[in-house]
Amino acid sequence: MTRIAASIAGVVAVLLAIVIQGFAKPGTLGRWERDIQSPASSAAAATSPAEPIPTTPPNCNKAFFSSILPPEASLENIAAVPEGGSHGEGKANIAYPINPTDLPALCAVTINVTSSPSSSYRFGLFLPTEWSGRFLAVGNGGFAGGINWLDMAPGTHYGMATVSSDLGHNGSVIDTSWAINQSEKKTDWGWRALHGTVVLGKKLTAAYYDGRDVTYSYYSGCSTGGRQGLREIQEFPDSFDGVLVGAPAWWTSHLNNYITQLGMYNLPNTSESYIPTPLLQVVADEVVRQCDLADGVQDGIISRPDLCTFNSSLLLCPPNYTFNETTATCLTNPQLSTLAKIYSSHHHETTGELIYPGLTLGSEAQWWAIIGNTNGLPSPFGIGYQRNFLFDNATWNYTALYSDAVVDLAERLDPGQATADQYDISAFKSRGGKIILYHGLADGLVPTKGTELYYKRTMKFFGSGSDTTDFFKMFLIPGMQHCWASPAGVDAPWNIGGAFQAGVMGSGVWSVPGFEGSEEHDALVALRKWAEEGREVRQLVATSWRAGLNASSGVRRQRKVCAWPGRSVLKEEVEEVLKREEGVDVDVDVDSEEVWECRWPGEEKEEEIEVDD
């Protein structure tokens, strides 16, 4: 339990946490052309589409699906899963080897679709016995290929039919070898497999439930999955009524090249400027020491990195210091130069245009994923993209050939048409679509400022804040790393029911453990309420646990996170106590969400987040 005393100077004015606000309008029904006819023997359901079907439809069998699939698709597997059962592909599924457990009764279907003469993709479909009329597609991560059964599972507990695509290959998050000289497979990964899965998945779902149309459609994904969701609504605004988008790797043509640039800042690993991985924790600890109090509360969480002026010179080694990379507790001048480059946005060496914003203060504990360079190469998220997506050359030499001109080429070619950089999403808005966008402020893999950049550019297109925030909200979560979790020792609240968050806590976990189905705690539930009932999402409660990913250990911390440009601050009555008792220890449990509230411009003076554009 973290407590504070009234002697903290200026606590009232600066307790804040970054995010967005807006006013919602009721969503509209998601519609699509259904050209699959129900079998003649199947009668239309007598119940309302929003009511659960009381018994399992007699359609969970090979004959039924084989009779309704289009020519380019074939049935690969079908299984009736009993309540409390499990389904998946185990270790054969390289990216997602853990099967979900404790499922509700459902029908599990695997379909194979030929997408071109040289490519195909698979998708999995969970069809719960008690169906709510809703449909949920879930995304993937990195370059991974595999059906994400584990992320499909939580939606079924809400009665949703859920779907996931393998994106046309079977591989890990960092494996790009499948892409070399395979333009059609790149397209499947970039957008085609997800879109085809959504279209056919909806048709199969309606046919399975005797012709009942899907009433509402949703999406949830983080990282690559976040990019997939944005890409889908940009090109196909009718696909979803609501999307939950986490830490999106949206600017593919820039981000993956920028990751190589970041790696090169810290190479070669024999140079004086190289920062070895053990030193990243030293940097992280110093950043917390200097920036923790920027929000007025000393709790180990950097909530306002934008208010912190970090003095890296305090990390400088003293004169005549004998540097040992495994035991060092300071940095040399060349290493401090590397550090400054990593925090700085990178601009094109010729045109001066922004290539990508830099990493955020507080993200250092996860930098190993992109500048660890233990093998002497940049991250495979970068070098793999150049070699196997862009140049189709597995031996492409980055040291001799990489420059900002590579970004120019990537913009022109955009292999797989993966980049999701359209800011005009008015077609999605006009049909009542809703977006919840979130990103951890401690993300050391996909820079948080990139998400701020996309949001800012979208607001610029719409011309005013309210024209964006009435359908599109951004939540920045202090202390959360990439998609889930928080650095050891920080233990910030991070779980809001986003993509991957249930699965990393256990194969049978769904929603936010202990708060299942709560719209205050689970962003997917909040999104559904917003899209269907017009209940505006202004705040969420993030949760962490005493033993990291073990929910049985009990809640460690909870805190409100607010829709930007709102800020999370101590409640007025708490502030008054701190003012009145300044200099005296006051028992205030800042780990409880009950002492926090969200405030928006007009309620107190605010400054806008500035993103390098």
Disulfide bonds with the S-S distance in Angstrom:
Cys60-Cys107 2.07
Cys222-Cys483 2.11
Cys291-Cys308 2.04
Cys317-Cys330 2.08
Cys562-Cys598 2.08
